[in-house]
Amino acid sequence: MTNIHKTALVHTSAKIGKDVEIGPYCIIGENVTLGDKTKLHPGVIINGYTTLGKNNEIYSYTVIGNPGQDRHFKNEKSFVEIGDNNIFRESVTINCATGEGEKTTVGSDCFFFATAHIGHNVKVGNNVTLVNGVGLGGFVEVEDKAFMSAYCPVHQFCKIGSLAMIGLSSPIEKDVPPFVLGAGNPFTIFGLNKIGLERNGIPEKSREALKKMFKLVFKSGLNTTQALTRIKEDLIKDPYVAHFVSFVEKSKRGIYKC
């Protein structure tokens, strides 16, 4: 049964699913949709054209759906879309997109620690972990299963690849390729995220292919174009290598190196 605290302000047009809990002093706007079994702790604010899936848990003072911190925003109709089974800890902020009909999106099974910030037009995949104080600038993209440690600011338009792991207090100004481990200011790639690859069931054959690929891209002395040419000759049939190559070829800001 849905349980809405008597002090919560829930617009009569908001769509509230089954078995939803809305705690004291929450504010839910007119165009908000909350999926089944979603739980809002005290003081959560959800505004704008925001849709949350099922079984999300949102802790106190989180604000979702407010306009992005962007001078170009002109009160156009834009959206926030969030999947299922996410945890948003205290004081997370997720802004709506800039641009008529555009979206800020978060997938499913993500865990955002306290004070993480998701800027306008950001796209976050599934199973992403953002530790305390991570800040994603506008139009940033984060692929599935990426892990970002505390207090990492990410410049707008950057991309973080799948299963990348970024260490504490690392400012990101370029694209971080999939499957790598890195940290520092300036940010430096140290190697493959070997433990992450193993824990996520990446086959041994693919892990070996990724090791060879890593050496070509980061350790061989070849430039990126030359390294990718070599990879396409020998390793491209592996799906994880193919994803890495596609990511690098599509990069607009350039990738980090060792």
Buried (B, 14 or more C-beta within 10 A) or exposed (E): EBEBBEEBEBEEEBEBBEEBBBBBBBBBBEBBBBBBBBBBBBBBBBBBBBBBBBBBBBBBBBBBBBBBBBEEBEEBEBBBBBBBBBBBBBBBBBBBBBBEEBBBBBBBBBBBBBBBBBBBBBBBBBBBBBBBBBBBBBBBBBBBBBBBBBBBBBBBBBBBBBBBBBBEBBBBBBBBBBBBBBBBEEBEBBBBBBEBBEEBEBEEEBBEBBBBBBEBBBEEEBEBEEBBEBBEEEBBEBEBBBBBBEBBEEBEBEBBEE
